[in-house]
Amino acid sequence: MRRGAAACARPSCAPCGGPWRAIRRAASPRFGRGMTAGRAARRMSPPWRRDWIFWRPLTYVRRMDRRSFSRRRTIRWFRWTRREIWRKAAANFGSARPAGMACPGPRRPSAPKQSRISCAVMAGDAKIIAAFDAAADSYDAWTQVQRDVARALVDRASGAPAGILDIGAGTGHVTGFAKEKWPGARIAALDAAPNMLARLKAKFPEVETISADAAHFSSAARYDLILSSMALHWLPEPGQALTRWRGLLAPGGALHVALPVEGSLWQWRDFLRGAGCQDSLWPFPRADFAGACEIVDFPARFDSALAFARSLKQSGAHRAAPGSQPLPAPALRKALAGQSGPFTATFRVGFVRLDAPAR
């Protein structure tokens, strides 16, 4: 072992000698007890790498221990961040091992790795929820088309339901129209974005709110009517979600869903292609993915293409399609600056109705 190395006291943890030697060097008396934590951390690196110790500790440790340990083993046993190095180097100057520092011990077995596809889907779901959660305060002011679709969806439902479930409720477009049409019904609103539910609860205090993932929601309660507007296309498997939602219906109940289908926002797609930009708009399901459905176009008129792009951002619907990169801001600004005059974006909406399964 090289001079000055301080090996771990436990025989089973011999590979720890390199990292402990680094801490010993930084905390040894020859550097002085009055040294600050940041200066002690900088002394751990060679002069030509001192600035990197704050951001790339693994790079430095590989260089320092390349004679004693392999690259893989060094990375395995040295997992300290910049803040931990500062704290532990300043904890106890002059000792071989600063107080409170525990030996990493043997490597723990890692959890089973998930496939890249499933990880990407999970990450995409979290980003979608975060986008809508951040747009909760501005959602109502930028979603006139969503409000018109919600009214059309409620108008297509009939009967006198006692229990209603609004899936993907957002800030309460569907919930508000359902309360007007069935004032005596018990309504529950489900959404995965907590800020959206908070806005809905502020408008309708008597409505039950459920914070859950719409794709995997299950409940012992059964509903006479289930409504979902402009939410199903955000889920990774729309067909499976419909089957799950249909199982929540009470005997004789009905499921009404409205969602944009292929052909929606074709003007925006043409605009991006004409400007030489990548079409990263979220994909929409086929019109016949759930069988026969009614197709209705809802045109939205804006002062410019910039106003439409801003509406996507302010409503939380700006997430890029899975596997594609978001549009670079400079390229998008250049394309929007070249467009002037009114801009129309058409939402092609499919209305689906499914009755309760026979029991």
Secondary structure, 3 states (H helix, E strand, C coil): CCCCCCCCCCHHHHHHHHHHHHHHHHHCHHHCCCCCHHHHHHHCCCHHHHHHHHCCHHHHHHHHCCCCCCHHHHHHHCCCCHHHHHHHHCCCCCCCCCCCCCCCCCCCCCCCCCCHHHHHHHHHHHHHHHHHHHCCCCCHHHCHHHHHHHHHHHHHCCCCCCEEEEECCCCCHHHHHHHHHCCCCEEEEEECCHHHHHHHHHHCCCCEEEECCHHHCCCCCCEEEEEEECCHHHCCCHHHHHHHHHCCEEEEEEEEEEEECCCCCHHHHHHHHHCCCCCCCCCCCCCCCCCCCEEEEEEEEECCHHHHHHHHHHCCCCCCCCCCCCCCHHHHHHHHHCCCCCEEEEEEEEEEEEECCCC
